[in-house]
Amino acid sequence: MTYQVIKSALKLCQGTRKSSGEPCNGTLYTCKTCGATGCKQSRDDLCSDQAFNVLEHCLKCGAIGQAEAIAPGDYRPHQAWAS
């Protein structure tokens, strides 16, 4: 199974990795407290569009544990079997 197949159900970060200049392609998350959107990285300042560190600490508002993965469009995985 490829990385693209694993990540295909989620929107990917369009930011740039600061160390290599390559596309990030990390999963996008949004903060349920302030609405900040970006990827989650192991340390601060690793991606140009980073919004969270690995502990789900929002780099904009400081909320912890409020990161929620963004699915493409309005699709939610549970809707496929719920209808």
Protein Blocks (a to p, Z undefined) as FASTA:
>chain_A
ZZklmmmmpccdfbdcfklopafkiacdddfknopacdddfbehkbfkbcbdfkopafkn
opahiaccddehjbdfklmmmZZ
